[in-house]
Amino acid sequence: MNFFPNWIWFALGSAFFAALTAIFGKLGVVGVNSNVATFIRTIVILFVTAGILSLRAEWQKPNTISTYSWLFLVLSGIATGLSWLCYYRALQLGPITKVAPIDKLSVAFAIILGIIFVGEKLTWPVALGGSLIVAGSIVIIAF
């Protein structure tokens, strides 16, 4: 019997690996330009993803992807790159214990943007959880 949908396990994996990203990133940017560190990280991700696509035989011809998908995947890639550049620079300048909680404010931003641009509904649990994330980040940053 499966109590959790599959997406929850991937979301938890994302959170865990994001935590490792903070630790490894903080250690990795010592003595390295943060933009160079982001470039190295991007190359590694390219090879890892290409390996997974190859092992699973999931490659797809570019012309089978809609223009709509291309547009938003490119925009997502730009946003990801800018996020990583900012994140690695922040890690280089500040402590993980302050940088990571601020970075996780992305959850609150995603909730707001999801409501505005994707038409998702704001429920009390989502509003409360998002508010607690913001409050927790403020407490960690301020003290």
Residue pairs with C-beta under 8 A, 6 or more apart in sequence:
19 100
22 91
22 96
22 99
22 100
22 103
23 96
25 37
25 41
25 87
25 88
25 91
26 91
26 96
28 37
28 40
29 37
29 88
29 91
29 92
34 85
34 88
34 89
34 91
34 92
35 85
35 88
35 89
37 88
37 92
38 81
38 84
38 85
38 88
41 84
41 88
42 81
42 84
52 58
53 59
65 73
83 106
87 99
87 103
90 99
90 102
90 103
91 99
97 140
98 140
98 141
101 136
101 137
101 140
101 141
102 137
102 141
104 133
104 137
105 133
105 134
105 137
107 130
107 133
108 130
108 131
108 133
108 134
111 120
111 122
111 126
111 130
112 130
114 120
115 121
115 122
